[in-house]
Amino acid sequence: ISDLPDKIELNAWCGLSKSQAALYQQGVRDLTAALDKGVEGVARKGLVLAFLTRFKQICNHPSQWLGDGGWADGSQDSGKFARLREVAQAIAARQEKLLVFSQFAETTAPLVAFLSGIFGRRGCVLTGATAVKERQELVRRFQEDESVPFFVLSLKAGGSGLNLTAASHVVHFDRWWNPAVENQATDRAYRIGQKRNVMVQKFVCRGTIEEKIDAMITDKKRLAADLLDGGGGEAR
């Protein structure tokens, strides 16, 4: 679509808090010990997958892994929440709107509480548990009501089929393996009807599995681009 404004995509690098780093290192030790026991086949794959999820949860916030309900002021315990505070404060100062996507439905309520404190107003939230009849009303409110500053969405529930062009900022709070899924989520804001440049920030914790995921996504995008470019050349 040639008449859309610009889209700027970048990685927002985050550090780990002390508590996150301690939990992450303990997870690495636990995984190493479990693998040293000689687990093989499907059991080994299941073990690795479970630990990958654990590492991603710790990168978001210690309480997501611990399940202790202690999210409180997330920016003190989570590098991502600290970075989100910086991003949201700048957006609030410009009176613009923000979309935040997470693959984990359990992060949406803490994110809403956190962002409400920054913007001074409550935004919208959509997960797989949101009734279908409520979704269009949420979209209408976000699109039409200037007092609604942000929308927090679980990636699978809100990543497609919604028109949210009132937002000019998109944050991917955690990364999904498939770049097409992330792109679909970004396209809730970057689509026909968008009149402003769109800033897309992808949160990545340095020195963690998230760097590996980011590298894998980059390689997938490069491969897809090479295939498309090659196909185009042959067609001519």
C-alpha positions as CSV (number, residue, x, y, z in Angstrom):
1,I,0.0,0.0,0.0
2,S,1.9,3.0,-1.3
3,D,0.0,5.8,0.4
4,L,0.6,4.6,4.0
5,P,2.9,6.8,6.2
6,D,6.2,5.4,7.4
7,K,6.7,2.5,9.8
8,I,9.8,2.5,12.0
9,E,10.7,-0.8,13.6
10,L,13.4,-1.2,16.2
11,N,14.5,-3.4,19.1
12,A,14.2,-1.9,22.6
13,W,16.9,-3.5,24.5
14,C,16.2,-4.2,28.2
15,G,18.4,-5.4,31.1
16,L,17.5,-7.9,33.8
17,S,16.9,-6.7,37.3
18,K,18.8,-8.5,40.1
19,S,15.9,-10.7,40.9
20,Q,15.3,-11.6,37.2
21,A,19.0,-12.4,36.8
22,A,19.0,-14.6,39.8
23,L,15.9,-16.5,38.7
24,Y,17.3,-16.8,35.2
25,Q,20.6,-18.3,36.3
26,Q,18.8,-20.7,38.6
27,G,16.7,-21.8,35.6
28,V,19.8,-22.4,33.6
29,R,21.2,-24.6,36.4
30,D,18.0,-26.5,36.7
31,L,17.8,-27.2,33.0
32,T,21.4,-28.3,32.9
33,A,20.9,-30.7,35.8
34,A,17.8,-32.1,34.2
35,L,19.5,-32.7,30.8
36,D,22.5,-34.3,32.6
37,K,20.1,-37.0,33.7
38,G,19.9,-38.3,30.2
39,V,16.4,-37.4,29.2
40,E,15.9,-38.3,25.5
41,G,13.3,-38.1,22.7
42,V,9.9,-36.5,23.3
43,A,10.6,-36.0,27.0
44,R,13.7,-34.0,26.2
45,K,11.9,-31.8,23.8
46,G,9.1,-31.2,26.3
47,L,11.6,-30.3,29.0
48,V,13.4,-27.8,26.8
49,L,10.1,-26.2,25.7
50,A,9.0,-25.9,29.3
51,F,12.2,-24.1,30.2
52,L,12.0,-21.8,27.2
53,T,8.6,-20.7,28.5
54,R,10.0,-20.3,32.0
55,F,12.9,-18.1,30.7
56,K,10.5,-15.9,28.7
57,Q,8.3,-15.5,31.7
58,I,11.2,-14.4,33.9
59,C,12.3,-11.9,31.3
60,N,8.9,-10.3,31.5
61,H,8.7,-10.1,35.3
62,P,9.7,-12.4,38.2
63,S,6.2,-12.7,39.4
64,Q,5.0,-14.1,36.1
65,W,7.2,-17.2,36.7
66,L,6.8,-17.3,40.5
67,G,3.0,-16.8,40.4
68,D,3.2,-14.8,43.7
69,G,1.0,-11.9,42.5
70,G,3.7,-9.4,43.5
71,W,3.8,-7.4,40.3
72,A,3.3,-4.1,42.2
73,D,5.4,-1.4,40.6
74,G,6.9,-3.6,37.9
75,S,9.6,-1.2,36.9
76,Q,11.5,-2.0,40.1
77,D,11.7,-5.7,39.5
78,S,11.6,-5.9,35.7
79,G,13.8,-4.4,33.0
80,K,11.0,-4.5,30.6
81,F,8.6,-2.7,32.8
82,A,11.3,0.0,33.4
83,R,11.7,0.4,29.7
84,L,7.9,0.4,29.1
85,R,7.7,3.3,31.7
86,E,10.1,5.4,29.6
87,V,8.3,4.6,26.4
88,A,4.8,5.2,27.8
89,Q,5.8,8.5,29.5
90,A,7.0,9.9,26.2
91,I,3.8,8.8,24.4
92,A,1.6,10.3,27.1
93,A,3.5,13.6,26.9
94,R,2.6,13.7,23.2
95,Q,-1.0,12.7,23.8
96,E,-0.7,9.8,21.4
97,K,-2.0,6.2,21.7
98,L,-0.3,2.9,22.3
99,L,-0.8,-0.8,21.5
100,V,0.9,-3.4,23.7
101,F,1.0,-7.1,22.6
102,S,2.0,-10.0,24.8
103,Q,1.8,-13.7,24.0
104,F,0.9,-14.3,27.7
105,A,-2.7,-13.5,28.7
106,E,-1.6,-13.3,32.4
107,T,0.5,-10.3,31.7
108,T,-2.3,-8.2,30.4
109,A,-3.9,-7.2,33.7
110,P,-0.6,-6.2,35.3
111,L,0.3,-4.2,32.1
112,V,-3.1,-2.4,32.2
113,A,-2.6,-1.5,35.9
114,F,1.0,-0.3,35.2
115,L,0.1,1.8,32.2
116,S,-3.0,3.3,33.9
117,G,-0.7,4.8,36.5
118,I,1.5,6.4,33.8
119,F,-1.3,7.7,31.6
120,G,-3.5,8.6,34.5
121,R,-6.4,6.9,32.7
122,R,-7.4,3.3,32.1
123,G,-7.1,1.8,28.7
124,C,-8.6,-1.2,27.0
125,V,-7.7,-4.9,27.3
126,L,-8.5,-7.8,25.1
127,T,-7.6,-11.5,25.6
128,G,-9.1,-14.8,24.5
129,A,-11.5,-14.6,27.4
130,T,-13.1,-11.4,26.1
131,A,-16.5,-12.1,24.8
132,V,-16.9,-11.7,21.0
133,K,-19.7,-9.2,21.4
134,E,-17.5,-7.0,23.6
135,R,-14.6,-6.8,21.2
136,Q,-16.1,-4.4,18.7
137,E,-17.2,-2.1,21.5
138,L,-13.6,-2.1,22.8
139,V,-12.3,-1.3,19.3
140,R,-14.9,1.5,18.9
141,R,-14.0,3.1,22.3
142,F,-10.3,3.0,21.5
143,Q,-10.8,4.4,18.0
144,E,-13.2,7.2,18.9
145,D,-12.6,8.1,22.5
146,E,-9.6,10.4,23.0
147,S,-9.6,9.7,26.7
148,V,-8.6,6.0,26.1
149,P,-4.8,6.1,25.8
150,F,-3.7,2.5,25.3
151,F,-4.8,-1.0,24.4
152,V,-3.2,-4.1,25.8
153,L,-3.9,-7.3,23.8
154,S,-2.9,-10.9,24.0
155,L,-1.1,-11.8,20.7
156,K,-3.4,-14.6,19.6
157,A,-6.7,-12.9,20.5
158,G,-5.8,-9.4,19.2
159,G,-3.2,-10.1,16.6
160,S,-5.6,-10.1,13.6
161,G,-8.9,-8.8,12.4
162,L,-9.0,-5.6,14.4
163,N,-8.7,-2.0,13.1
164,L,-6.8,0.1,15.7
165,T,-5.4,2.9,13.6
166,A,-5.9,5.4,16.4
167,A,-2.6,4.1,17.7
168,S,0.7,5.3,16.3
169,H,2.9,3.3,18.7
170,V,3.1,-0.5,19.0
171,V,5.1,-2.4,21.6
172,H,5.7,-6.1,21.4
173,F,6.4,-6.8,25.1
174,D,7.7,-10.3,24.3
175,R,8.7,-12.0,21.1
176,W,6.8,-14.7,19.2
177,W,8.7,-17.3,17.1
178,N,6.9,-16.5,13.9
179,P,7.6,-13.0,12.4
180,A,4.4,-13.2,10.4
181,V,2.4,-13.3,13.6
182,E,4.2,-10.2,14.9
183,N,3.6,-8.4,11.6
184,Q,-0.1,-9.2,11.7
185,A,-0.3,-7.7,15.2
186,T,1.6,-4.6,14.1
187,D,-0.8,-4.3,11.2
188,R,-3.6,-3.6,13.6
189,A,-2.2,0.0,13.6
190,Y,-0.3,0.0,10.3
191,R,-3.1,-0.4,7.8
192,I,-5.5,1.6,5.6
193,G,-6.8,4.6,7.6
194,Q,-3.5,5.2,9.4
195,K,-2.5,8.9,8.9
196,R,0.6,9.1,11.2
197,N,4.0,7.4,11.2
198,V,3.9,4.2,13.3
199,M,6.7,3.4,15.7
200,V,7.1,-0.3,16.5
201,Q,9.3,-1.3,19.5
202,K,10.2,-4.9,20.2
203,F,11.4,-5.6,23.7
204,V,14.4,-7.9,24.0
205,C,16.3,-8.7,27.2
206,R,20.1,-8.8,26.6
207,G,22.0,-12.0,27.3
208,T,18.9,-14.2,27.4
209,I,17.0,-16.6,25.1
210,E,15.2,-13.5,23.8
211,E,18.3,-12.5,21.9
212,K,18.3,-16.0,20.3
213,I,14.7,-15.6,19.3
214,D,15.3,-12.2,17.9
215,A,18.2,-13.5,15.8
216,M,16.0,-16.4,14.6
217,I,13.2,-14.0,13.6
218,T,15.7,-11.8,11.7
219,D,17.1,-14.9,9.8
220,K,13.5,-15.9,8.9
221,K,12.8,-12.5,7.5
222,R,16.0,-12.4,5.6
223,L,15.3,-15.8,4.1
224,A,11.7,-14.8,3.1
225,A,13.0,-11.6,1.5
226,D,15.7,-13.5,-0.4
227,L,13.1,-16.0,-1.7
228,L,10.8,-13.3,-2.8
229,D,13.5,-11.3,-4.5
230,G,14.7,-14.5,-6.3
231,G,11.2,-15.4,-7.4
232,G,10.7,-11.9,-8.7
233,G,13.9,-12.1,-10.8
234,E,12.9,-15.4,-12.3
235,A,9.5,-14.1,-13.2
236,R,11.0,-11.3,-15.2
